[in-house]
Amino acid sequence: MSDENDHGQPQPRGMRHARMRIETAVLVSRGAESFPTELEDISATGVLLRRPRDWPGREHETWILDMIFGHDLHIHMEATVARLSADWIGLAYSRIPEHKQTALWNLLGGY
């Protein structure tokens, strides 16, 4: 059985892109709700965040992520909740703004 990768090509189920551990603050928002949290790791397809206390999100919902890396890289994008646990939120990017794609790939380097 297979899932599709970012380009619509099949890949074995359970196969995931390499994840790079980076610690930075993230603001997760939706409508009037916003929750500060921390990034655990990032990949070419999504992020793993610490689940904020009282965060009301559910799987398949779309949220806005605001991530700041260093002094010069701010990435603002939409992501969909893919996995939840009591401590973590796994989000898959829904849409990466075209003008931020290169910056994200450069951040990930060899990942």
C-alpha positions in Angstrom: 0.0 0.0 0.0 1.3 3.5 -0.7 0.7 7.2 0.0 1.5 9.9 -2.4 4.4 12.3 -1.9 4.3 16.0 -2.4 4.5 15.6 -6.2 1.7 13.0 -6.4 4.0 10.1 -6.8 3.5 6.9 -4.8 5.8 6.2 -1.8 5.6 3.3 0.7 3.2 3.8 3.6 4.9 5.0 6.7 7.9 6.5 4.8 8.5 10.0 5.9 10.9 12.8 4.9 13.9 13.4 7.1 13.2 15.7 10.0 15.6 18.3 11.2 15.5 19.3 14.9 15.3 23.0 15.4 14.1 24.8 18.5 12.2 28.0 17.9 9.0 29.7 18.9 5.9 29.3 16.7 2.5 31.0 16.8 -0.4 28.7 15.8 -3.5 30.6 14.9 -7.0 30.2 13.4 -9.5 33.0 13.2 -9.3 34.9 16.5 -7.6 32.1 18.4 -3.8 32.0 18.7 -1.4 29.8 20.7 2.3 30.3 21.2 4.3 27.0 21.2 7.6 25.5 20.3 8.9 23.8 17.2 10.3 20.3 17.9 11.3 19.5 14.3 10.7 20.4 10.7 10.8 18.6 7.3 10.0 19.4 3.7 6.4 18.5 4.3 5.5 19.5 7.8 6.4 20.3 11.4 6.1 18.7 14.9 5.1 21.2 17.6 4.6 20.9 21.3 0.9 20.9 22.0 -0.1 24.2 23.8 -2.2 23.9 26.9 -6.0 24.2 26.1 -5.3 24.0 22.4 -8.7 23.1 20.8 -7.5 21.9 17.4 -8.6 18.6 15.8 -7.2 16.5 13.0 -7.8 17.7 9.5 -8.2 21.4 10.6 -6.1 24.1 8.8 -4.1 26.5 11.0 -1.7 29.3 10.3 1.9 28.9 11.4 4.2 31.8 12.1 7.8 30.6 12.6 10.8 32.8 13.1 14.3 31.4 12.5 17.2 33.6 13.5 17.0 37.3 12.8 16.1 37.3 9.1 13.7 34.4 8.3 10.0 34.6 9.1 7.8 31.9 7.5 4.0 32.3 7.6 2.1 29.4 6.1 -1.0 27.2 6.3 -0.8 23.7 7.7 -3.3 20.9 8.3 -3.3 18.9 11.5 -2.1 15.4 10.6 -1.5 13.8 14.0 -2.3 14.7 17.6 -1.2 13.4 21.0 -1.5 14.8 24.5 1.9 16.4 24.0 2.5 16.9 20.3 0.8 18.3 17.1 2.0 17.0 13.7 1.1 19.4 10.9 1.4 19.0 7.2 2.0 22.1 5.1 -1.2 23.0 3.1 0.4 25.8 1.2 3.9 27.3 1.3 3.9 30.8 -0.1 6.0 30.8 -3.3 8.3 33.6 -2.0 9.2 31.5 1.1 9.8 28.1 -0.6 13.5 28.8 -1.4 14.1 30.1 2.2 12.5 26.9 3.6 14.6 24.6 1.4 17.7 26.5 2.3 16.9 26.2 6.0 16.5 22.5 5.6 19.8 22.2 3.8 20.6 18.5 3.2 17.3 17.4 4.7 
